[in-house]
């Protein structure tokens, strides 16, 4: 039997208000620190990507999302770009939620920002920028090779 691809899987949250998307600036993670991306997390064993988004939304920004209020907006595959290997990413938009987003993980995030998709900060994580732009164009799938 050949080796199978052990791609890491993550799920991301598109939280939009007044045409802006919520971004969090990474801190003390060892990867892309100082750069913005959507709230996200790795899919844990036995967990569905939509469950990851609900869990991470609560853990990272303190909001509650009913899984029925998630809308799938994009899937992406990123070929190996570092020693962590290939990545499979799922993106969901919350159509509604309860609570006001706050930074619940100050040890991993040093700020939240609502940004227009057409005016993202220069220091946006590259693959996050790529996907936000793809979603704005209505694309539901993308591939990136680094």
Buried (B, 14 or more C-beta within 10 A) or exposed (E): EEEEEEBEBBBBBBBBEEEBBBBBBBBEEEEBEEBBBBBBBEBEEEBEBBBBBBBBBBEBBBBEBEEEBBEEBBBBBBEEBEEEEBBBBBBBBBEEBEEEBEBBBEEBBBEBBBBEBEEBEEEBBBBBBBBBBBBEEEEEEBEBEE
